[in-house]
Amino acid sequence: MTDITAVELKARLVQGTAPVIIDVRETWENEESHIAGSRNIPLGELPGRVEELEELHDQEVVVHCKGGSRSAVAKAFLQQQGFTQVRNLIGGFQAYEKA
């Protein structure tokens, strides 16, 4: 599945059609600022917590981090676990804040 831009994600949030958003930044980063409604699962914890996401295997899921690198790793991991509609937020939270 193709990745998503910050502009597209913000528009979907306004429209009420936002996908599930998973913030893979560290907890302290998420506590400083985050996308409303996002779920924080730090990248290092994702393998041990993937079972929490089982109901999302066939739903659209957007992963994000600060700039897009950690979330690219998270996207690949989730795809390996059978998640079929995972998208990375292009430019990460930094792009989201500027959009």
Secondary structure by P-SEA (a helix, b strand, c coil): cccccaaaaaaaaaaccccbbbbcccaaaaaacccccbbbbccccccccccccccccccbbbbbccccaaaaaaaaaaaaacccccccccccaaaaaac
